């Protein structure tokens, strides 16, 4: 009886170790993919002529977002410029 309990305990320990190892490998795989995507992207500053903003947009940030979404559904605006120039920065693949 004691031998059976030891074998079950060892099997459970081995299973837990295997699951932890697989989780670490999966996490490392996700990190590698996301780092590869970051390495491919470049930062761009997009200049917008605010005086030419269509009247259908109530705020320039909506116009900026619409222009970015027209070229990429996954890109996000990093920063908007409103003082010396008008526009925004984003990261895109070349």
Secondary structure, DSSP 8 states (H G I E B T S, - for coil): -HHHHHHHHHHHHHHHHHHHHHHHHHHHHHHHHHHHHHHHEEEEEEE--GGG--TT-SSHHHHHHHHHHTT-SS--EEEEE-SSS-EEEEEEE-
